[in-house]
Amino acid sequence: MNSAAFDWVALAEYSAIGLLSGGLLALVALGFVLIYKGTGVINFAMGEFMMLGAYFFYTANVMWKLPMGLALALTLAAVALVAALIERALLRPLSGQPVISVLMATIGLASALHGAVEGVWGGQNLEMPQVLPRKPFTPGDILIPGQVVWSFVLATVVITAFTLYFRFSRTGIAMRAAASDPVTAYVMGIDVRRTQALTWMFAGIVGAMAGIVVASMTSLSPALGGAALGVLAVIILGGLDSIAGAIVAGLLVGLIESLTAAYLGGKVRDIVPYATVLIILLVRPYGLFGTRQIERL
């Protein structure tokens, strides 16, 4: 290829959009990581938390005509409550059972939530209100959609807030201790069951926020529940139990997807990230930042 004819501006634009889109991937991956750190199981119902949050927000803001801020607050509270009830009624009785039993329970939960949403709201596409500004950013000759930029800002704020909470708050430190060594944490007086319930609630909140943003950028339908499965490449690449890994891998996968779609076509877009993951896992089987020895509850 003639370097003089190569469009470097287009490359910069695709790269910027990919990296910024990776922030939203990292936000969804955070929900997976929270559950895995707390329970040792991949939550295959994460996409349904996204879907549920989007539908709750649509109901509150569009159908009930509530202000956007109030609708968002009610949505996050409702999804957190649903997550807490699921942990108490479904996951807690399976404590101590083989990991595959809990994993299958999350798959069944995903199907149940998907069916419930279709039964209540139907299967048609709904138009979500715009929750993020759409005005594009134009640094130099580069044009970046406003929603992509603001979704990255939102993801950065949320991930930073959770990171600081887990590192410095008493409850966050207790949650980290319970996830790392639940037996010792219980002996030290930490309510392990409470920390696990909080883990599910926080994951539900993260999923709801991501679902609202994704639905507002595309459309709202029960198919939104499958969006989280596309983030599996991110959590596997970054490490199932690493928030830092989710961030780095989200940015990397976002960049790869954007460049692949631009130069190789959309059909290849979903293949290249997983091929990249396979290559990296040959060198680092636990992901870029994953813990080599992971305890399961």
TORKOL-4160 file (C-alpha; in steps of 0.2 Angstrom, whole numbers, padded with zeros to 4 digits, m for minus):
297
<pt num="1" X="0000" Y="0000" Z="0000"/>
<pt num="2" X="0006" Y="0017" Z="m0004"/>
<pt num="3" X="0009" Y="0026" Z="0012"/>
<pt num="4" X="0006" Y="0043" Z="0004"/>
<pt num="5" X="m0011" Y="0037" Z="m0001"/>
<pt num="6" X="m0015" Y="0030" Z="0016"/>
<pt num="7" X="m0029" Y="0040" Z="0025"/>
<pt num="8" X="m0021" Y="0043" Z="0042"/>
<pt num="9" X="m0035" Y="0054" Z="0048"/>
<pt num="10" X="m0047" Y="0040" Z="0045"/>
<pt num="11" X="m0036" Y="0028" Z="0055"/>
<pt num="12" X="m0035" Y="0041" Z="0069"/>
<pt num="13" X="m0054" Y="0043" Z="0069"/>
<pt num="14" X="m0058" Y="0024" Z="0069"/>
<pt num="15" X="m0045" Y="0022" Z="0083"/>
<pt num="16" X="m0052" Y="0035" Z="0093"/>
<pt num="17" X="m0070" Y="0029" Z="0091"/>
<pt num="18" X="m0064" Y="0011" Z="0095"/>
<pt num="19" X="m0055" Y="0016" Z="0111"/>
<pt num="20" X="m0070" Y="0027" Z="0117"/>
<pt num="21" X="m0082" Y="0013" Z="0113"/>
<pt num="22" X="m0071" Y="0001" Z="0123"/>
<pt num="23" X="m0076" Y="0011" Z="0139"/>
<pt num="24" X="m0094" Y="0005" Z="0137"/>
<pt num="25" X="m0087" Y="m0013" Z="0135"/>
<pt num="26" X="m0077" Y="m0011" Z="0151"/>
<pt num="27" X="m0092" Y="m0005" Z="0160"/>
<pt num="28" X="m0102" Y="m0021" Z="0155"/>
<pt num="29" X="m0087" Y="m0032" Z="0159"/>
<pt num="30" X="m0086" Y="m0024" Z="0177"/>
<pt num="31" X="m0103" Y="m0032" Z="0180"/>
<pt num="32" X="m0096" Y="m0049" Z="0176"/>
<pt num="33" X="m0080" Y="m0046" Z="0186"/>
<pt num="34" X="m0090" Y="m0041" Z="0202"/>
<pt num="35" X="m0100" Y="m0057" Z="0202"/>
<pt num="36" X="m0085" Y="m0068" Z="0198"/>
<pt num="37" X="m0075" Y="m0060" Z="0212"/>
<pt num="38" X="m0089" Y="m0062" Z="0224"/>
<pt num="39" X="m0095" Y="m0079" Z="0220"/>
<pt num="40" X="m0082" Y="m0087" Z="0208"/>
<pt num="41" X="m0096" Y="m0090" Z="0194"/>
<pt num="42" X="m0099" Y="m0081" Z="0178"/>
<pt num="43" X="m0116" Y="m0073" Z="0178"/>
<pt num="44" X="m0124" Y="m0077" Z="0161"/>
<pt num="45" X="m0139" Y="m0067" Z="0166"/>
<pt num="46" X="m0129" Y="m0051" Z="0165"/>
<pt num="47" X="m0137" Y="m0046" Z="0149"/>
<pt num="48" X="m0154" Y="m0048" Z="0156"/>
<pt num="49" X="m0149" Y="m0036" Z="0170"/>
<pt num="50" X="m0145" Y="m0024" Z="0156"/>
<pt num="51" X="m0161" Y="m0027" Z="0147"/>
<pt num="52" X="m0171" Y="m0026" Z="0163"/>
<pt num="53" X="m0164" Y="m0009" Z="0168"/>
<pt num="54" X="m0167" Y="m0002" Z="0150"/>
<pt num="55" X="m0186" Y="m0008" Z="0151"/>
<pt num="56" X="m0188" Y="m0001" Z="0169"/>
<pt num="57" X="m0181" Y="0016" Z="0163"/>
<pt num="58" X="m0192" Y="0016" Z="0148"/>
<pt num="59" X="m0207" Y="0013" Z="0158"/>
<pt num="60" X="m0203" Y="0026" Z="0171"/>
<pt num="61" X="m0197" Y="0040" Z="0159"/>
<pt num="62" X="m0208" Y="0037" Z="0143"/>
<pt num="63" X="m0224" Y="0028" Z="0150"/>
<pt num="64" X="m0225" Y="0036" Z="0167"/>
<pt num="65" X="m0218" Y="0053" Z="0161"/>
<pt num="66" X="m0206" Y="0054" Z="0176"/>
<pt num="67" X="m0191" Y="0066" Z="0174"/>
<pt num="68" X="m0176" Y="0058" Z="0168"/>
<pt num="69" X="m0166" Y="0059" Z="0184"/>
<pt num="70" X="m0180" Y="0052" Z="0194"/>
<pt num="71" X="m0183" Y="0038" Z="0182"/>
<pt num="72" X="m0165" Y="0034" Z="0182"/>
<pt num="73" X="m0164" Y="0033" Z="0202"/>
<pt num="74" X="m0180" Y="0022" Z="0202"/>
<pt num="75" X="m0173" Y="0011" Z="0189"/>
<pt num="76" X="m0157" Y="0008" Z="0198"/>
<pt num="77" X="m0166" Y="0005" Z="0214"/>
<pt num="78" X="m0178" Y="m0007" Z="0206"/>
<pt num="79" X="m0164" Y="m0017" Z="0198"/>
<pt num="80" X="m0154" Y="m0018" Z="0214"/>
<pt num="81" X="m0169" Y="m0024" Z="0223"/>
<pt num="82" X="m0172" Y="m0038" Z="0209"/>
<pt num="83" X="m0154" Y="m0043" Z="0210"/>
<pt num="84" X="m0154" Y="m0044" Z="0229"/>
<pt num="85" X="m0170" Y="m0055" Z="0228"/>
<pt num="86" X="m0162" Y="m0066" Z="0215"/>
<pt num="87" X="m0147" Y="m0068" Z="0226"/>
<pt num="88" X="m0157" Y="m0072" Z="0241"/>
<pt num="89" X="m0170" Y="m0084" Z="0233"/>
<pt num="90" X="m0160" Y="m0092" Z="0220"/>
<pt num="91" X="m0141" Y="m0091" Z="0223"/>
<pt num="92" X="m0139" Y="m0092" Z="0241"/>
<pt num="93" X="m0147" Y="m0109" Z="0243"/>
<pt num="94" X="m0134" Y="m0115" Z="0230"/>
<pt num="95" X="m0120" Y="m0110" Z="0241"/>
<pt num="96" X="m0107" Y="m0124" Z="0243"/>
<pt num="97" X="m0114" Y="m0133" Z="0228"/>
<pt num="98" X="m0103" Y="m0137" Z="0213"/>
<pt num="99" X="m0099" Y="m0121" Z="0202"/>
<pt num="100" X="m0108" Y="m0129" Z="0187"/>
<pt num="101" X="m0124" Y="m0129" Z="0197"/>
<pt num="102" X="m0123" Y="m0111" Z="0200"/>
<pt num="103" X="m0118" Y="m0107" Z="0183"/>
<pt num="104" X="m0133" Y="m0117" Z="0176"/>
<pt num="105" X="m0144" Y="m0107" Z="0188"/>
<pt num="106" X="m0138" Y="m0091" Z="0180"/>
<pt num="107" X="m0142" Y="m0098" Z="0163"/>
<pt num="108" X="m0160" Y="m0103" Z="0168"/>
<pt num="109" X="m0162" Y="m0086" Z="0177"/>
<pt num="110" X="m0157" Y="m0077" Z="0160"/>
<pt num="111" X="m0171" Y="m0087" Z="0151"/>
<pt num="112" X="m0184" Y="m0083" Z="0164"/>
<pt num="113" X="m0180" Y="m0064" Z="0164"/>
<pt num="114" X="m0180" Y="m0064" Z="0145"/>
<pt num="115" X="m0197" Y="m0073" Z="0145"/>
<pt num="116" X="m0204" Y="m0061" Z="0158"/>
<pt num="117" X="m0199" Y="m0046" Z="0149"/>
<pt num="118" X="m0207" Y="m0052" Z="0133"/>
<pt num="119" X="m0223" Y="m0056" Z="0142"/>
<pt num="120" X="m0224" Y="m0039" Z="0150"/>
<pt num="121" X="m0217" Y="m0027" Z="0137"/>
<pt num="122" X="m0219" Y="m0038" Z="0121"/>
<pt num="123" X="m0205" Y="m0042" Z="0108"/>
<pt num="124" X="m0206" Y="m0026" Z="0097"/>
<pt num="125" X="m0193" Y="m0013" Z="0095"/>
<pt num="126" X="m0196" Y="0002" Z="0106"/>
<pt num="127" X="m0188" Y="0019" Z="0104"/>
<pt num="128" X="m0178" Y="0024" Z="0120"/>
<pt num="129" X="m0176" Y="0043" Z="0124"/>
<pt num="130" X="m0159" Y="0050" Z="0121"/>
<pt num="131" X="m0150" Y="0050" Z="0138"/>
<pt num="132" X="m0133" Y="0056" Z="0131"/>
<pt num="133" X="m0129" Y="0071" Z="0120"/>
<pt num="134" X="m0128" Y="0068" Z="0102"/>
<pt num="135" X="m0118" Y="0083" Z="0096"/>
<pt num="136" X="m0102" Y="0076" Z="0088"/>
<pt num="137" X="m0084" Y="0081" Z="0094"/>
<pt num="138" X="m0073" Y="0087" Z="0080"/>
<pt num="139" X="m0054" Y="0088" Z="0086"/>
<pt num="140" X="m0045" Y="0093" Z="0070"/>
<pt num="141" X="m0051" Y="0084" Z="0055"/>
<pt num="142" X="m0058" Y="0069" Z="0066"/>
<pt num="143" X="m0077" Y="0067" Z="0069"/>
<pt num="144" X="m0082" Y="0057" Z="0084"/>
<pt num="145" X="m0101" Y="0054" Z="0088"/>
<pt num="146" X="m0106" Y="0063" Z="0104"/>
<pt num="147" X="m0114" Y="0048" Z="0112"/>
<pt num="148" X="m0098" Y="0038" Z="0110"/>
<pt num="149" X="m0088" Y="0051" Z="0119"/>
<pt num="150" X="m0101" Y="0053" Z="0133"/>
<pt num="151" X="m0103" Y="0034" Z="0135"/>
<pt num="152" X="m0084" Y="0033" Z="0138"/>
<pt num="153" X="m0085" Y="0048" Z="0151"/>
<pt num="154" X="m0100" Y="0039" Z="0160"/>
<pt num="155" X="m0090" Y="0022" Z="0160"/>
<pt num="156" X="m0075" Y="0031" Z="0167"/>
<pt num="157" X="m0084" Y="0039" Z="0181"/>
<pt num="158" X="m0094" Y="0023" Z="0186"/>
<pt num="159" X="m0078" Y="0012" Z="0186"/>
<pt num="160" X="m0068" Y="0025" Z="0195"/>
<pt num="161" X="m0082" Y="0027" Z="0208"/>
<pt num="162" X="m0083" Y="0008" Z="0211"/>
<pt num="163" X="m0064" Y="0006" Z="0212"/>
<pt num="164" X="m0062" Y="0020" Z="0225"/>
<pt num="165" X="m0077" Y="0012" Z="0235"/>
<pt num="166" X="m0069" Y="m0005" Z="0235"/>
<pt num="167" X="m0052" Y="0002" Z="0240"/>
<pt num="168" X="m0056" Y="0015" Z="0254"/>
<pt num="169" X="m0074" Y="0012" Z="0261"/>
<pt num="170" X="m0076" Y="0000" Z="0275"/>
<pt num="171" X="m0090" Y="m0010" Z="0266"/>
<pt num="172" X="m0079" Y="m0011" Z="0250"/>
<pt num="173" X="m0064" Y="m0018" Z="0260"/>
<pt num="174" X="m0076" Y="m0030" Z="0268"/>
<pt num="175" X="m0082" Y="m0036" Z="0251"/>
<pt num="176" X="m0065" Y="m0038" Z="0245"/>
<pt num="177" X="m0060" Y="m0048" Z="0260"/>
<pt num="178" X="m0075" Y="m0059" Z="0259"/>
<pt num="179" X="m0072" Y="m0062" Z="0240"/>
<pt num="180" X="m0054" Y="m0066" Z="0244"/>
<pt num="181" X="m0056" Y="m0078" Z="0259"/>
<pt num="182" X="m0074" Y="m0080" Z="0264"/>
<pt num="183" X="m0070" Y="m0092" Z="0279"/>
<pt num="184" X="m0057" Y="m0080" Z="0287"/>
<pt num="185" X="m0068" Y="m0065" Z="0283"/>
<pt num="186" X="m0083" Y="m0074" Z="0292"/>
<pt num="187" X="m0071" Y="m0078" Z="0307"/>
<pt num="188" X="m0066" Y="m0059" Z="0308"/>
<pt num="189" X="m0085" Y="m0055" Z="0310"/>
<pt num="190" X="m0089" Y="m0050" Z="0292"/>
<pt num="191" X="m0106" Y="m0054" Z="0286"/>
<pt num="192" X="m0101" Y="m0064" Z="0270"/>
<pt num="193" X="m0119" Y="m0066" Z="0265"/>
<pt num="194" X="m0122" Y="m0048" Z="0266"/>
<pt num="195" X="m0107" Y="m0044" Z="0255"/>
<pt num="196" X="m0112" Y="m0057" Z="0242"/>
<pt num="197" X="m0130" Y="m0049" Z="0241"/>
<pt num="198" X="m0121" Y="m0031" Z="0239"/>
<pt num="199" X="m0111" Y="m0039" Z="0225"/>
<pt num="200" X="m0126" Y="m0044" Z="0215"/>
<pt num="201" X="m0134" Y="m0027" Z="0219"/>
<pt num="202" X="m0119" Y="m0018" Z="0212"/>
<pt num="203" X="m0118" Y="m0029" Z="0197"/>
<pt num="204" X="m0136" Y="m0026" Z="0194"/>
<pt num="205" X="m0134" Y="m0007" Z="0195"/>
<pt num="206" X="m0119" Y="m0008" Z="0183"/>
<pt num="207" X="m0129" Y="m0018" Z="0171"/>
<pt num="208" X="m0144" Y="m0007" Z="0171"/>
<pt num="209" X="m0133" Y="0008" Z="0168"/>
<pt num="210" X="m0125" Y="0000" Z="0153"/>
<pt num="211" X="m0141" Y="m0007" Z="0146"/>
<pt num="212" X="m0149" Y="0011" Z="0147"/>
<pt num="213" X="m0135" Y="0018" Z="0137"/>
<pt num="214" X="m0134" Y="0004" Z="0124"/>
<pt num="215" X="m0153" Y="0005" Z="0121"/>
<pt num="216" X="m0153" Y="0023" Z="0119"/>
<pt num="217" X="m0139" Y="0022" Z="0106"/>
<pt num="218" X="m0148" Y="0008" Z="0097"/>
<pt num="219" X="m0166" Y="0002" Z="0101"/>
<pt num="220" X="m0174" Y="m0007" Z="0115"/>
<pt num="221" X="m0180" Y="m0025" Z="0113"/>
<pt num="222" X="m0178" Y="m0041" Z="0122"/>
<pt num="223" X="m0163" Y="m0045" Z="0110"/>
<pt num="224" X="m0153" Y="m0032" Z="0121"/>
<pt num="225" X="m0151" Y="m0047" Z="0133"/>
<pt num="226" X="m0139" Y="m0055" Z="0121"/>
<pt num="227" X="m0128" Y="m0040" Z="0120"/>
<pt num="228" X="m0118" Y="m0044" Z="0136"/>
<pt num="229" X="m0112" Y="m0061" Z="0128"/>
<pt num="230" X="m0101" Y="m0051" Z="0116"/>
<pt num="231" X="m0091" Y="m0044" Z="0131"/>
<pt num="232" X="m0085" Y="m0062" Z="0135"/>
<pt num="233" X="m0070" Y="m0059" Z="0125"/>
<pt num="234" X="m0066" Y="m0044" Z="0136"/>
<pt num="235" X="m0068" Y="m0053" Z="0153"/>
<pt num="236" X="m0058" Y="m0068" Z="0147"/>
<pt num="237" X="m0044" Y="m0057" Z="0140"/>
<pt num="238" X="m0043" Y="m0045" Z="0155"/>
<pt num="239" X="m0045" Y="m0059" Z="0168"/>
<pt num="240" X="m0061" Y="m0064" Z="0176"/>
<pt num="241" X="m0057" Y="m0057" Z="0193"/>
<pt num="242" X="m0048" Y="m0041" Z="0188"/>
<pt num="243" X="m0056" Y="m0024" Z="0186"/>
<pt num="244" X="m0040" Y="m0017" Z="0179"/>
<pt num="245" X="m0041" Y="m0031" Z="0166"/>
<pt num="246" X="m0059" Y="m0027" Z="0162"/>
<pt num="247" X="m0053" Y="m0009" Z="0158"/>
<pt num="248" X="m0038" Y="m0013" Z="0148"/>
<pt num="249" X="m0046" Y="m0027" Z="0138"/>
<pt num="250" X="m0062" Y="m0016" Z="0135"/>
<pt num="251" X="m0051" Y="m0003" Z="0127"/>
<pt num="252" X="m0041" Y="m0016" Z="0117"/>
<pt num="253" X="m0056" Y="m0025" Z="0111"/>
<pt num="254" X="m0065" Y="m0009" Z="0106"/>
<pt num="255" X="m0050" Y="m0004" Z="0096"/>
<pt num="256" X="m0049" Y="m0020" Z="0087"/>
<pt num="257" X="m0067" Y="m0021" Z="0083"/>
<pt num="258" X="m0067" Y="m0003" Z="0076"/>
<pt num="259" X="m0052" Y="m0006" Z="0065"/>
<pt num="260" X="m0058" Y="m0023" Z="0059"/>
<pt num="261" X="m0075" Y="m0016" Z="0054"/>
<pt num="262" X="m0067" Y="m0002" Z="0045"/>
<pt num="263" X="m0054" Y="m0011" Z="0035"/>
<pt num="264" X="m0060" Y="m0029" Z="0035"/>
<pt num="265" X="m0079" Y="m0028" Z="0035"/>
<pt num="266" X="m0092" Y="m0030" Z="0048"/>
<pt num="267" X="m0093" Y="m0049" Z="0046"/>
<pt num="268" X="m0075" Y="m0051" Z="0052"/>
<pt num="269" X="m0078" Y="m0039" Z="0067"/>
<pt num="270" X="m0085" Y="m0052" Z="0079"/>
<pt num="271" X="m0071" Y="m0065" Z="0074"/>
<pt num="272" X="m0055" Y="m0055" Z="0076"/>
<pt num="273" X="m0057" Y="m0051" Z="0095"/>
<pt num="274" X="m0059" Y="m0069" Z="0100"/>
<pt num="275" X="m0045" Y="m0074" Z="0089"/>
<pt num="276" X="m0034" Y="m0061" Z="0098"/>
<pt num="277" X="m0040" Y="m0068" Z="0114"/>
<pt num="278" X="m0035" Y="m0086" Z="0109"/>
<pt num="279" X="m0018" Y="m0080" Z="0104"/>
<pt num="280" X="m0015" Y="m0070" Z="0120"/>
<pt num="281" X="m0022" Y="m0085" Z="0131"/>
<pt num="282" X="m0009" Y="m0096" Z="0124"/>
<pt num="283" X="0004" Y="m0085" Z="0133"/>
<pt num="284" X="m0006" Y="m0079" Z="0148"/>
<pt num="285" X="m0020" Y="m0093" Z="0152"/>
<pt num="286" X="m0027" Y="m0082" Z="0166"/>
<pt num="287" X="m0029" Y="m0067" Z="0155"/>
<pt num="288" X="m0019" Y="m0051" Z="0155"/>
<pt num="289" X="m0022" Y="m0047" Z="0174"/>
<pt num="290" X="m0031" Y="m0062" Z="0180"/>
<pt num="291" X="m0026" Y="m0071" Z="0196"/>
<pt num="292" X="m0017" Y="m0087" Z="0194"/>
<pt num="293" X="m0025" Y="m0096" Z="0208"/>
<pt num="294" X="m0044" Y="m0092" Z="0210"/>
<pt num="295" X="m0054" Y="m0098" Z="0225"/>
<pt num="296" X="m0072" Y="m0103" Z="0222"/>
<pt num="297" X="m0085" Y="m0101" Z="0235"/>
